[in-house]
């Protein structure tokens, strides 16, 4: 893939010599990919991303991968509290309530494959914005096809396992997998988790949630 270079001024050096070891997927929630691209290049916005993917698979690069784009904001994943300096951000054109077209997903697979290879990033470090900021962000949302990325080896899932019996075992397992939440954020954590791993699931926390999170924690503990 050869992205179209469309530079943004909204970037800086990665802090403390960090290198990217996380990829964060977003949706744009704007009327078009071009509108999102132009906003991410507008100095007044204070935001950016490394890449924007259009509905038809068109890919624009706004910031070089070596530099720190401003896409992650507040939030954390595993031991990483300053995600911008440790990540590459991909904005995917989508309103949040529509499917992601095949052409767009095809382009994402090619783009992701190259990023993971260049930086030696394992697939368990491909996350959604909602993963690192439960309750504050919901993208790429429940319509995003995470299972397709898992099948391609570009993201991870895990088979259910028997969870422990601690009162807050679900949150403990979530913490081991990478989520960072406070006890009072259980609803936000559950929504973020289900949108990615159990889309369509509703109601209070149940045994299927606990077993799936236990499997993720056992197979993919975050660094």
Residue pairs with C-beta under 8 A, 6 or more apart in sequence:
1 59
1 107
1 110
1 111
1 114
3 51
3 59
3 60
3 61
3 111
4 58
4 59
4 60
4 61
5 60
5 61
6 37
6 41
6 52
6 60
6 61
6 62
7 41
7 62
7 63
8 40
8 41
8 48
8 62
8 63
8 69
9 41
9 43
10 40
10 41
10 42
10 43
10 45
10 46
10 47
10 48
10 63
10 69
10 70
11 48
11 63
11 67
11 68
11 69
11 70
12 67
12 68
12 70
13 67
13 68
14 20
14 66
14 67
14 68
14 85
14 86
15 68
15 82
15 85
16 85
18 82
18 85
18 86
19 86
19 119
20 65
20 86
20 87
20 88
20 115
20 119
20 121
21 86
21 87
21 119
21 121
21 125
21 223
22 77
22 80
22 83
22 86
22 87
22 88
22 121
22 125
22 126
22 127
23 87
23 88
23 89
23 90
23 112
23 115
23 116
23 121
23 125
23 126
23 127
24 71
24 72
24 83
24 87
24 88
24 89
24 90
24 127
24 128
24 129
24 132
25 90
25 92
25 126
25 127
25 128
25 129
25 139
25 140
25 144
26 49
26 71
26 89
26 90
26 91
26 92
26 128
26 129
26 139
26 140
27 91
27 92
27 93
27 94
27 95
27 96
27 139
27 140
27 141
27 144
28 35
28 36
28 52
28 91
28 92
28 93
28 94
29 94
29 95
29 96
29 139
30 36
30 39
30 93
30 95
31 95
32 93
33 52
33 53
33 54
33 55
33 58
33 60
33 93
34 54
36 52
36 91
36 93
37 52
37 60
37 62
39 45
39 47
40 47
40 48
40 49
40 52
40 62
40 91
41 48
41 62
46 70
47 70
47 71
48 62
48 63
48 69
48 70
48 71
48 89
49 62
49 63
49 69
49 71
49 89
49 90
49 91
50 61
50 62
50 63
50 64
50 65
50 69
50 71
50 88
50 89
50 90
51 59
51 60
51 61
51 62
51 88
51 89
51 90
51 91
51 111
52 59
52 60
52 62
52 90
52 91
52 92
52 93
53 59
53 90
53 91
53 92
53 93
53 104
53 107
53 108
53 111
54 60
54 93
54 104
55 93
55 101
55 103
55 104
56 101
56 103
56 104
57 103
57 104
57 106
57 107
58 107
59 107
59 111
62 69
63 69
65 88
65 115
65 118
65 119
68 84
68 85
69 84
69 88
69 89
70 84
71 84
71 87
71 89
71 91
72 83
72 84
72 87
72 89
72 129
72 132
72 133
73 84
73 133
73 136
74 133
74 136
75 83
75 129
75 132
75 133
75 136
75 137
75 180
76 83
76 132
76 180
77 83
77 127
77 131
77 132
77 178
77 179
77 180
77 222
78 178
78 180
78 222
78 223
79 222
79 223
80 86
80 87
83 132
88 115
88 119
90 108
90 111
90 112
92 100
92 104
92 108
92 140
92 144
93 104
94 100
94 140
94 141
94 143
94 144
96 138
96 139
96 141
96 143
97 141
97 143
98 143
99 143
100 140
100 143
100 144
100 145
105 145
105 148
108 149
109 148
109 149
109 152
109 154
112 126
112 149
112 154
113 152
113 154
115 121
116 122
116 123
116 126
116 154
123 149
123 153
123 154
123 155
123 156
124 155
124 156
124 220
124 222
126 149
126 154
126 155
126 156
127 178
128 139
128 140
128 144
128 146
128 192
128 195
128 196
129 137
129 138
129 139
129 140
130 137
130 138
130 139
130 140
130 141
130 191
130 192
130 195
130 196
131 178
131 179
131 192
131 196
132 180
134 179
134 181
134 185
134 188
134 189
134 191
134 192
135 181
135 185
135 187
135 188
135 189
135 191
135 192
136 188
138 191
138 192
138 195
141 195
142 194
142 195
142 199
142 200
143 199
144 196
146 155
146 157
146 196
146 197
147 157
149 155
150 156
150 157
156 216
156 219
156 220
157 197
157 216
158 212
158 215
158 216
158 218
158 219
158 220
159 215
160 208
160 211
160 212
160 214
160 215
161 211
161 214
161 215
161 218
162 211
162 214
163 169
163 170
163 173
163 210
163 211
163 213
163 214
164 172
164 173
164 214
166 172
168 183
169 210
169 214
170 186
170 189
170 205
170 209
170 210
170 213
171 181
171 183
171 186
171 189
172 217
173 210
173 213
173 214
173 216
173 217
174 181
174 189
174 193
174 213
174 217
175 181
176 217
176 221
176 222
177 213
177 216
177 217
177 220
177 221
177 222
178 220
178 222
179 189
179 192
179 193
181 188
181 189
186 205
190 205
190 209
193 209
193 212
193 213
194 201
194 209
197 212
197 216
198 208
198 209
198 212
201 208
201 209
